[in-house]
């Protein structure tokens, strides 16, 4: 069984490497790599739970902070100028993220009747801001990259305020929510690192390009390790409800794309901006959710939905952006 497991994991890993050489499949490289890491955590959870006698779970918070610092380094204060140039699109994008996705998550959690902490994890995923990779997939989909960056920035900066409040309203019946404690935890893992990144970027004035070039790879490595730790910690729960939870996360993700796009078109936005908002709405910052789950001490239950979301979201976003990349945008 162990040998078969390693063969399976190695096969998926080599497949991800092979995808890098195929133009049509290159966008799936990281998704398939994450899949190999997920499988290795399911087969051999002991590899990721303890290293040298100490628990690896303590790495999650600093890894999230490092990723958020990288996000800040890649941003500039000029990015927020987009707010004044296209306020309608930004407002619709931010509103879609914090209305459609939380309510959809609550609906799915109730339909599938998960146990309380798993349900809370689904709702927490729905309350998350836009994924930092939304701008990449917006570029591939011939959408509005500047708008994607702005929506990601605004939803991320609002997250420490809105996530605790939304969780109190929507998930208070599943687990106890310490609003102020969650806010302070999110300030430490989101706002402070992003602020440090922005300041670093401003002070270096682009001179630390090597760091900006390296951070995407550091972030991908951090995300892979976070997913592995969470899957390993919640292995039994994953095996027991894996198919049902995977179905829930997939529905949440795909319906987010659909509802974000339809809402944008109904509200009169262009095809290009509608594509952007569809991607920004459907793609959740699963890494941040993992950090929050760690902060509240429920990484093996509340953190499961976010761990499953990572590979799934990368796959669906790759498929959607590939589909749109072959179709020209038609402006209003």
C-alpha positions in Angstrom: 0.0 0.0 0.0 2.8 2.4 0.9 4.8 1.7 -2.2 1.6 2.0 -4.4 1.0 5.4 -2.6 4.4 6.7 -3.4 4.1 5.6 -7.1 0.8 7.3 -7.4 2.0 10.5 -5.8 5.2 10.5 -7.9 3.2 9.9 -11.1 1.0 13.0 -10.4 4.1 15.0 -9.6 5.8 14.1 -12.8 2.6 14.9 -14.7 2.7 18.5 -13.3 6.3 18.8 -14.5 5.3 17.5 -17.9 2.5 20.1 -18.1 5.1 22.9 -18.0 6.2 22.0 -21.4 2.7 22.0 -23.0 1.4 25.4 -23.8 -2.3 24.5 -23.5 -1.8 22.8 -20.1 0.9 25.0 -18.6 -1.7 26.8 -16.5 -2.6 23.6 -14.7 1.0 22.9 -13.5 0.6 24.3 -10.0 -2.9 22.7 -9.6 -1.6 19.3 -10.4 1.4 19.8 -8.1 -1.0 20.7 -5.3 -2.9 17.5 -6.1 0.2 15.5 -5.6 0.9 17.2 -2.3 -2.7 16.6 -1.2 -2.4 12.9 -2.0 0.9 12.5 -0.2 -0.7 14.1 2.9 -3.6 11.6 2.7 -1.3 8.6 2.3 1.4 9.7 4.7 0.1 12.3 7.2 3.0 11.7 9.6 5.3 13.5 7.1 3.5 16.8 7.6 2.3 16.7 11.2 5.6 16.8 13.2 9.2 17.6 12.3 11.9 16.9 14.8 9.4 16.7 17.7 7.5 20.0 17.1 4.1 20.4 15.4 4.2 21.9 11.9 0.9 23.6 12.5 2.8 26.5 14.0 4.2 27.3 10.5 0.8 28.2 9.1 0.5 31.7 10.5 4.0 32.9 9.5 3.6 31.3 6.1 0.3 33.3 5.6 2.1 36.4 6.8 4.9 35.8 4.3 2.4 35.4 1.5 0.6 38.6 2.5 3.9 40.4 2.7 4.6 39.3 -0.9 1.2 40.6 -1.9 2.0 44.0 -0.4 5.4 44.0 -2.2 3.6 43.4 -5.5 1.2 46.3 -4.9 1.8 50.0 -5.1 -0.3 52.9 -3.9 -0.9 53.6 -7.5 -3.0 50.4 -7.8 -5.7 52.1 -5.7 -6.1 54.9 -8.3 -8.4 52.4 -10.1 -11.0 53.1 -7.4 -11.5 56.6 -8.9 -11.3 55.5 -12.5 -13.9 52.7 -12.4 -15.8 53.0 -9.1 -18.9 51.2 -10.3 -17.0 48.1 -11.4 -15.0 48.0 -8.1 -18.0 48.5 -5.9 -19.9 45.7 -7.7 -16.9 43.4 -7.5 -16.4 44.0 -3.8 -20.1 43.7 -3.1 -20.4 40.5 -5.0 -17.5 39.0 -3.0 -19.1 39.8 0.3 -22.7 39.0 -0.4 -22.9 36.3 -3.0 -20.2 34.0 -1.7 -21.1 34.1 2.1 -24.8 33.5 1.4 -24.1 30.8 -1.1 -21.8 29.1 1.5 -24.4 29.3 4.2 -27.0 27.8 1.8 -24.7 24.9 0.8 -23.6 24.2 4.4 -27.3 23.8 5.4 -28.3 21.8 2.3 -25.5 19.2 2.9 -26.0 19.3 6.7 -22.3 19.1 7.8 -21.3 18.9 11.4 -21.0 22.3 13.0 -17.2 22.9 12.6 -17.1 21.7 9.0 -20.1 23.9 8.2 -18.4 26.8 9.8 -15.4 26.2 7.7 -17.5 26.3 4.5 -19.0 29.6 5.6 -15.6 31.0 6.5 -14.4 30.1 3.0 -17.4 32.0 1.6 -16.6 35.0 3.7 -13.0 35.2 2.4 -11.7 38.0 0.2 -10.7 37.5 -3.5 -7.7 35.2 -4.1 -4.4 36.9 -5.0 -4.2 34.8 -8.1 -7.4 36.3 -9.6 -5.4 38.9 -11.5 -3.4 36.1 -13.2 -6.5 34.3 -14.4 -8.1 37.6 -15.4 -5.1 38.2 -17.6 -5.4 34.7 -19.2 -9.1 35.3 -19.7 -8.6 38.6 -21.6 -10.3 40.4 -18.7 -9.5 43.6 -16.8 -6.3 42.9 -14.8 -6.2 46.3 -13.1 -9.8 45.8 -11.9 -8.9 42.4 -10.6 -5.9 43.8 -8.6 -8.1 46.6 -7.2 -10.9 44.2 -6.1 -8.3 41.8 -4.6 -6.7 44.7 -2.7 -10.0 46.2 -1.4 -11.6 42.9 -0.4 -8.3 41.9 1.4 -8.1 45.2 3.3 -11.7 44.9 4.3 -11.4 41.3 5.4 -10.3 41.9 9.1 -13.5 44.0 9.6 -16.0 42.1 7.5 -15.1 38.4 8.0 -15.6 38.4 11.8 -18.9 40.3 11.4 -20.2 38.0 8.7 -19.1 34.9 10.6 -20.9 36.1 13.7 -24.1 36.6 11.6 -23.9 33.5 9.5 -21.9 31.0 11.5 -22.7 31.9 15.1 -25.1 29.0 15.3 -22.3 26.5 14.4 -19.4 27.7 16.5 -18.7 30.4 19.0 -17.3 33.5 17.3 -15.0 35.9 19.1 -15.4 38.9 16.8 -12.7 41.1 18.4 -10.3 38.3 18.8 -10.8 37.3 15.1 -10.3 40.9 14.0 -7.1 41.2 15.9 -5.9 37.9 14.6 -6.6 39.0 11.0 -4.9 42.3 11.5 -1.8 40.4 12.5 -1.9 37.9 9.6 -3.3 40.3 6.9 -3.1 44.0 7.4 0.3 44.3 9.1 2.2 42.1 6.6 0.5 43.8 3.6 1.3 47.2 5.1 4.9 46.1 5.6 5.1 45.0 2.0 3.7 48.2 0.7 6.2 50.2 2.7 9.0 48.0 1.6 8.0 48.4 -2.0 7.8 52.2 -1.6 11.2 52.5 0.2 13.0 50.3 -2.4 11.3 52.0 -5.3 11.4 48.9 -7.4 15.1 48.2 -6.6 14.3 44.8 -5.0 12.9 43.3 -8.2 14.6 40.0 -7.3 12.3 39.8 -4.3 9.2 40.5 -6.3 10.2 37.9 -8.8 10.9 35.3 -6.1 7.7 35.9 -4.0 5.3 34.1 -6.4 7.4 30.9 -6.0 7.7 31.4 -2.3 3.9 31.9 -2.1 3.3 28.8 -4.1 5.6 26.8 -1.9 3.9 28.2 1.2 0.4 27.4 -0.1 1.5 23.8 -0.9 2.8 23.3 2.6 -0.2 24.8 4.2 -2.5 22.5 2.2 -0.4 19.5 3.2 -0.5 20.3 6.9 -4.3 20.9 6.9 -5.1 17.8 4.9 -2.8 15.7 7.2 -4.3 17.2 10.4 -7.9 16.6 9.2 -7.2 13.3 7.4 -10.0 11.3 9.1 -12.6 14.0 8.5 -11.4 14.3 4.9 -11.7 10.6 4.2 -15.2 10.4 5.9 -16.8 13.4 4.1 -14.3 14.1 1.4 -16.6 13.5 -1.6 -19.4 15.6 -0.1 -17.2 18.4 1.0 -15.4 18.4 -2.4 -18.8 18.6 -4.1 -19.8 21.5 -1.9 -16.6 23.5 -2.5 -16.8 22.9 -6.2 -20.4 24.1 -6.3 -19.5 27.1 -4.3 -16.6 28.0 -6.6 -18.4 27.4 -9.9 -21.7 29.1 -8.8 -19.5 32.0 -7.7 -18.2 32.5 -11.3 -21.7 32.2 -12.7 -23.5 34.5 -10.3 -20.7 37.1 -10.3 -20.8 37.2 -14.1 -24.6 37.4 -14.4 -24.8 40.1 -11.7 -22.3 42.2 -13.5 -24.0 41.9 -16.9 -27.4 42.7 -15.3 -25.9 45.8 -13.7 -24.6 47.0 -17.1 -20.9 46.2 -16.9 -18.9 45.4 -20.0 -18.0 41.9 -21.0 -14.4 42.5 -20.0 -15.3 43.7 -16.5 -17.9 41.0 -16.1 -15.3 38.4 -16.8 -13.1 40.0 -14.2 -15.8 40.1 -11.5 -16.8 36.5 -12.3 -13.2 35.3 -11.6 -12.8 37.6 -8.6 -16.0 36.4 -7.1 -15.5 32.7 -7.5 -11.9 32.7 -6.4 -11.5 32.8 -2.6 -8.3 33.4 -0.6 -8.1 29.9 0.8 -4.7 30.5 2.3 -6.1 33.3 4.5 -8.9 31.0 5.6 -6.3 28.5 6.7 -4.6 31.1 8.7 -7.8 32.1 10.5 -8.6 28.4 11.2 -5.2 28.1 12.8 -5.8 31.3 14.9 -9.0 29.9 16.3 -7.4 26.5 16.9 -9.6 24.4 14.5 -7.3 23.7 11.6 -8.4 20.1 11.2 -12.1 20.9 10.9 -12.7 24.6 10.1 -9.7 24.6 7.8 -10.7 21.6 5.7 -12.9 23.4 3.2 -10.1 25.8 2.4 -7.5 23.0 1.9 -9.8 21.3 -0.6 -10.6 24.7 -2.3 -7.0 25.4 -3.3 -6.6 22.6 -5.9 -10.2 22.7 -7.1 -10.1 26.5 -7.6 -6.9 26.4 -9.6 -8.4 23.8 -11.9 -11.7 25.5 -12.5 -10.1 29.0 -12.9 -7.7 27.5 -15.5 -10.5 25.9 -17.5 -12.6 29.1 -17.4 -9.8 31.4 -18.3 -8.8 29.0 -21.1 -12.4 29.1 -22.4 -12.6 32.9 -22.4 -9.1 33.3 -23.8 -10.3 31.9 -27.1 -13.3 34.4 -27.3 -13.0 38.1 -27.9 -14.6 40.5 -25.5 -17.6 42.3 -26.8 -18.0 45.7 -25.2 -21.4 47.2 -24.5 
